[in-house]
Amino acid sequence: MNINFLLSILVLLSMSAVVCFSQPQFPMSNDESFDSNIPTPSYKAGNGPRILIDG
């Protein structure tokens, strides 16, 4: 067989293994202890920069 073909197969198998074993574990859940409050904000409410999030 051609050495390039064998190397291609080896790379493909290696990449497949990385993708399969690097997936997050399910079921995932929210961190209920996370506190999103900001104790000392840099701006007063309504006066800071506008941030748009594209879902």
PyMOL commands that set and color helices and strands:
alter all, ss='L'
color gray80, all
select helices_A, chain A and resi 3-21
alter helices_A, ss='H'
color red, helices_A
deselect
rebuild
show_as cartoon
